[in-house]
C-alpha cells in the first residue's frame, strides 16, 4: 500500500510540473498558436507567451507589425486571428499593424495597452469582440471598417483619449459598456444600420456634446447616456417607444430635447431625462403637445413647445425629413392637411 501511495504522489508531482502553453512557436518576437494542422488549411493566431496571459505583461513593446503569413519548421501558415489576451497588459506597446489576412480579433486582445496610440483594423475583420481595447487610454482615434457588424461589450471601455470614432453602416449592434468612460469623445454619429444600443454603451462620455440617434432605434436602454455631462442637444427619433432607467441622467448641460414621436415614449423612471426637465426646452410635434403635458415624466418638463412638427416623423440618417403631403407639419397626413391647403388657396 505504501508503495502505491508513493507512486501516486510521484505521478501527481509529475503531472503538476507539466504546463501547457498558449503558443506553439515564436517567430521574430511574435508568438503564435496553431489553429489547424490540416494539410490544405494551415492557420495560426497571434497569442501570448507561456501558460497564462499574466506572463505576457510588457512582452510586446514599441511598434509591432504582424505578418500575413509566417513560416515555422519549413511550413507556411496564414495569420488569421489575434487571439484572446494576445497583447494583454503590454503597456509599452505603441502601435500595431494588422494584416488583411486577419478576420477576427478576440476578446481582451489589447486589454490594458495604455500607451497604444495607433491600430489599424482591416476590412477583413467582421467583429470587435468584448474588451478588445479595454483601458487603452492612449488611443485617440479608431476607424472601424465597414466589414464590422458588431461592437462587443466593453470593447472601448475606459479609452479616455479617444476623441473620434467612425461607426460604419455595417454595424447593427453596439453592446453594453462599449464606449463606457470615453471621456474624450465629443460627438458620435450612429448610423441607421444600428438596431440595438445596449445598457451603459456611452455612460460617462463626459466630453460628448452631441449624439445622433438613428431612426432604426426603438428603445433607448438603461443608463445609455448617463453622466454625459456636456451633452447639450438630443433628438429622439419617431420610432422610439421607450426610454430606459437613467438613460440621460446627470446630463446637466442638456438644454434642448427634441422628441419626434407622435405618441410620447414611455419612461422607466423620473431620472430617464433628469435634470433636463428643469433646464431643457422640449420640442415635440405640434399636435402632440397636450399628450406630452399629460404623460408621466414628460409632463415634468417646464417648457414644452410644438415646433418640432415641421420636421415630421420621417427621420433619416442625415436628420428629419418632412412628408410633402404633410401640409400643416404635424407629423401625420390626414384631413387637416387638406383644410390647410384649402385655407391657403382661399387666402390667395
C-alpha positions in Angstrom: 0.0 0.0 0.0 2.8 2.4 0.9 4.4 1.7 -2.5 1.1 2.6 -4.3 0.8 5.8 -2.3 4.4 6.8 -3.2 3.8 6.0 -6.9 0.6 8.1 -6.8 2.3 11.0 -5.2 5.1 10.8 -7.7 2.6 10.8 -10.6 0.8 13.8 -9.2 4.1 15.7 -8.8 5.0 14.9 -12.4 1.6 16.0 -13.6 1.8 19.3 -11.7 5.1 20.0 -13.3 3.7 19.7 -16.8 2.5 23.1 -18.1 0.6 23.9 -21.2 1.4 26.9 -23.3 -0.9 29.2 -25.4 1.8 29.4 -28.1 3.2 26.7 -30.3 6.1 28.7 -31.7 7.7 32.1 -31.9 9.0 33.9 -35.0 10.6 37.4 -34.9 9.4 38.0 -31.4 5.7 37.3 -32.0 4.1 34.2 -30.5 1.7 32.0 -32.5 -0.8 29.2 -31.7 -1.7 26.7 -34.5 -5.5 26.7 -35.3 -5.3 23.7 -37.6 -2.7 21.2 -38.9 -4.9 20.2 -41.9 -2.7 19.7 -44.9 -4.7 22.2 -47.0 -5.6 24.6 -44.3 -2.7 25.9 -42.1 -3.8 28.8 -39.9 -2.4 30.4 -36.8 -3.4 33.1 -34.3 -1.2 35.6 -32.5 -1.2 34.8 -28.8 0.6 35.4 -25.5 3.7 33.6 -24.2 3.5 30.7 -21.7 0.6 29.1 -19.9 -1.2 32.2 -18.7 -1.7 35.7 -20.2 -0.4 37.2 -17.0 3.1 36.3 -18.1 2.6 38.4 -21.2 2.9 41.7 -19.4 5.1 44.1 -21.5 6.2 41.2 -23.7 5.4 43.3 -26.7 6.7 46.9 -26.8 7.1 49.7 -29.3 5.7 49.2 -32.8 4.6 45.8 -33.9 3.8 44.6 -37.4 2.0 41.3 -37.7 2.8 39.5 -41.0 0.0 37.9 -43.1 2.0 34.6 -43.3 4.7 33.1 -41.1 7.0 30.1 -41.7 8.0 27.6 -39.0 9.8 24.3 -39.5 9.5 24.7 -43.2 5.7 25.1 -43.1 4.0 28.3 -44.1 1.0 29.4 -42.0 -1.6 32.1 -42.6 -2.2 34.5 -39.7 -5.9 34.8 -39.5 -6.6 35.9 -35.9 -5.5 38.0 -33.0 -6.2 35.6 -30.1 -7.7 36.4 -26.7 -5.3 38.3 -24.4 -2.7 38.3 -27.2 -1.3 41.7 -26.1 -2.8 41.8 -22.6 -1.1 44.3 -20.3 1.6 45.4 -22.8 1.7 49.0 -21.5 4.8 49.7 -23.6 3.1 48.9 -26.9 2.7 52.0 -29.2 1.2 50.7 -32.4 0.1 47.6 -34.1 -0.2 46.9 -37.8 -2.7 44.1 -38.5 -2.7 42.4 -42.0 -5.7 41.8 -44.2 -5.4 38.1 -43.6 -6.8 38.6 -40.0 -10.6 38.0 -39.9 -11.1 38.1 -36.1 -9.8 40.0 -33.1 -10.7 38.0 -30.0 -11.7 39.2 -26.5 -9.3 41.3 -24.5 -6.7 41.2 -27.3 -5.3 44.7 -26.4 -6.6 44.9 -22.8 -4.7 47.5 -20.8 -2.4 48.6 -23.6 -2.5 52.1 -22.1 0.2 53.6 -24.5 -1.3 52.2 -27.6 -2.0 55.2 -29.9 -2.4 53.6 -33.3 -4.0 50.4 -34.5 -5.5 49.6 -37.9 -8.5 47.3 -38.2 -8.5 45.7 -41.7 -11.6 45.2 -43.8 -11.4 41.5 -43.3 -12.5 41.8 -39.6 -16.2 41.3 -39.0 -16.5 41.7 -35.3 -14.8 43.7 -32.5 -15.0 41.3 -29.5 -15.6 42.2 -25.9 -12.9 44.1 -24.0 -10.8 44.3 -27.2 -9.4 47.7 -26.4 -10.4 47.9 -22.7 -8.3 50.6 -20.9 -6.4 51.7 -24.0 -6.4 55.3 -22.7 -3.7 56.4 -25.2 -5.8 55.5 -28.2 -7.0 58.8 -29.9 -9.0 57.7 -32.9 -10.4 54.5 -34.4 -11.6 53.8 -37.9 -13.9 50.8 -37.8 -14.2 49.3 -41.3 -17.5 48.6 -43.0 -17.0 44.8 -42.6 -17.7 45.0 -38.9 -21.2 44.2 -37.9 -21.0 44.2 -34.1 -19.1 46.1 -31.4 -18.7 43.9 -28.3 -19.3 44.6 -24.6 -16.5 46.8 -23.0 -14.8 47.0 -26.4 -13.5 50.5 -25.9 -14.2 50.8 -22.1 -12.1 53.5 -20.5 -10.5 54.7 -23.7 -10.4 58.2 -22.3 -8.1 59.6 -25.0 -10.5 58.6 -27.8 -11.7 61.8 -29.5 -13.3 60.4 -32.6 -14.7 57.1 -33.7 -16.2 56.1 -37.1 -19.1 53.7 -36.8 -19.9 52.4 -40.3 -23.3 51.5 -41.8 -22.4 47.8 -41.5 -22.7 47.8 -37.7 -26.0 46.6 -36.3 -25.3 46.2 -32.7 -23.4 48.2 -30.0 -23.1 46.1 -26.9 -23.3 47.2 -23.3 -20.4 49.3 -21.9 -18.9 49.5 -25.4 -17.7 53.1 -25.0 -18.1 53.5 -21.3 -15.9 56.2 -19.9 -14.6 57.5 -23.2 -14.5 61.0 -21.8 -12.6 62.4 -24.8 -15.4 61.8 -27.3 -17.1 65.0 -28.4 -19.6 63.7 -30.9 -20.9 60.3 -32.1 -22.8 59.6 -35.3 -24.7 56.3 -35.1 -25.8 55.0 -38.5 -29.3 53.8 -39.4 -27.9 50.2 -39.6 -27.7 50.1 -35.8 -30.8 48.5 -34.3 -29.6 47.9 -30.8 -27.6 50.0 -28.3 -27.3 48.2 -25.0 -27.0 49.4 -21.4 -24.2 51.8 -20.4 -23.0 51.9 -24.0 -21.9 55.6 -23.7 -22.1 56.0 -20.0 -19.6 58.6 -18.7 -18.7 60.1 -22.0 -18.4 63.4 -20.3 -17.0 65.3 -23.3 -19.9 64.3 -25.6 -21.8 67.4 -26.7 -24.0 65.9 -29.4 -25.2 62.5 -30.5 -27.2 61.3 -33.4 -29.7 58.6 -32.5 -30.9 56.9 -35.8 -34.5 56.1 -36.6 -33.6 52.4 -36.5 -33.7 52.6 -32.7 -37.0 51.9 -30.9 -35.6 51.5 -27.4 -33.1 53.7 -25.6 -31.6 51.3 -23.0 -31.0 51.9 -19.3 -28.1 54.2 -18.5 -27.1 54.6 -22.1 -26.0 58.2 -21.9 -25.9 58.7 -18.1 -23.2 61.1 -16.9 -22.7 62.6 -20.4 -22.4 65.9 -18.6 -21.6 68.1 -21.6 -24.4 66.8 -23.8 -26.4 69.8 -24.9 -28.8 68.6 -27.6 -30.7 65.3 -28.1 -33.0 64.4 -30.9 -35.1 61.3 -30.1 -36.4 59.8 -33.4 -40.1 59.0 -34.0 -39.9 55.1 -33.7 -38.7 55.3 -30.1 -41.3 53.9 -27.7 -39.2 53.5 -24.5 -36.5 55.5 -22.7 -34.9 53.3 -20.0 -33.8 53.9 -16.4 -31.5 56.9 -16.0 -30.9 56.9 -19.8 -29.9 60.6 -19.8 -29.4 61.0 -16.0 -26.9 63.7 -14.9 -26.7 65.2 -18.4 -26.6 68.5 -16.6 -25.9 70.7 -19.6 -28.8 69.4 -21.6 -30.7 72.5 -22.9 -32.5 71.2 -26.0 -34.5 67.9 -26.3 -36.5 67.1 -29.4 -38.8 64.1 -29.5 -40.3 63.3 -32.9 -42.6 60.6 -31.7 -46.3 61.4 -32.1 -47.2 59.3 -29.0 -44.9 60.1 -26.1 -42.5 57.3 -25.5 -42.7 55.6 -22.1 -40.1 56.4 -19.5 -38.9 53.9 -16.9 -38.3 56.4 -14.2 -38.1 60.0 -13.3 -34.3 60.1 -13.9 -34.6 59.0 -17.5 -34.1 62.6 -18.6 -33.0 64.2 -15.3 -32.3 67.1 -14.9 -33.4 68.0 -18.4 -36.9 68.7 -17.2 -35.8 71.9 -15.5 -33.1 73.1 -17.9 -34.1 72.0 -21.4 -36.8 73.0 -23.8 -38.7 70.1 -25.1 -39.7 70.2 -28.8 -42.5 67.9 -29.9 -44.9 67.6 -32.9 -47.5 70.4 -32.8 -50.5 68.1 -32.3 -48.8 66.2 -29.6 -48.1 69.0 -27.1 -51.1 68.2 -24.9 -50.3 64.5 -24.9 -46.7 65.2 -23.7 -48.1 67.5 -21.0 -50.4 64.8 -19.8 -47.8 62.0 -19.9 -45.9 60.7 -16.9 -42.4 62.2 -16.6 -42.7 64.1 -19.9 -45.1 66.4 -18.0 -42.2 67.4 -15.7 -40.6 69.5 -18.5 -41.2 73.1 -17.6 -41.0 74.3 -21.2 -42.8 72.2 -23.9 -43.3 73.6 -27.4 -44.8 72.3 -30.5 -42.2 73.5 -33.0 -40.8 70.0 -33.9 -43.9 69.3 -36.0 -42.4 70.9 -39.2 -39.7 68.1 -39.2 -42.4 65.5 -39.4 -42.0 61.8 -38.5 -39.7 60.7 -41.3 -36.3 60.6 -39.7 -33.3 59.8 -41.9 -29.6 59.3 -41.2 -28.9 62.9 -42.1 -31.8 64.2 -40.0 -35.6 64.6 -40.0 -37.4 64.7 -43.3 -40.8 66.3 -43.9 -43.5 64.4 -45.8 -44.5 66.6 -48.8 -48.2 65.7 -48.1 -48.0 66.9 -44.5 -49.2 70.4 -45.3 -49.6 71.6 -41.7 -46.4 69.9 -40.5 -48.0 68.0 -37.6 -46.2 64.8 -38.5 -49.2 63.0 -39.9 -51.1 63.1 -43.2 -54.9 63.5 -42.7 -57.9 65.6 -43.4 -56.4 68.6 -41.6 -53.8 68.8 -44.3 -56.5 69.2 -46.9 -58.1 72.0 -44.9 -54.7 73.7 -44.7 -54.3 73.6 -48.4 -57.9 75.0 -49.0 -57.3 77.8 -46.5 -54.1 78.7 -48.3 -55.9 78.8 -51.7 -58.8 80.9 -50.3 -56.3 83.4 -48.8 -54.7 83.9 -52.2 
